[in-house]
Amino acid sequence: MEASHVSDQTKQFLQKVIGVGQKWLAEEIKRILDESTDEEDFFEEATLYLTRTEIKVRELKEAAEEITGLVS
């Protein structure tokens, strides 16, 4: 699916992703968009990707806090 053929809502979402300022994240979301068959598929895959990323980041944060003794 090409970014030029998406709804205004999808364009707004893509702008929010870019606005986060994390190039790697924007690249992954763009890859998901390119591989998606339609917007529903895109949002489903993007949501799954973001959820998996959130879990990984949370685990890393908890590990860092344990190492620095911020968590008992």
Buried (B, 14 or more C-beta within 10 A) or exposed (E): BEEEEBEEEBEEBBEEBBEEEEEEBBEBBBEBBEEBEEBEBBBEBBEEBBEEEEEEEEEEEEEEEEEEEEEE
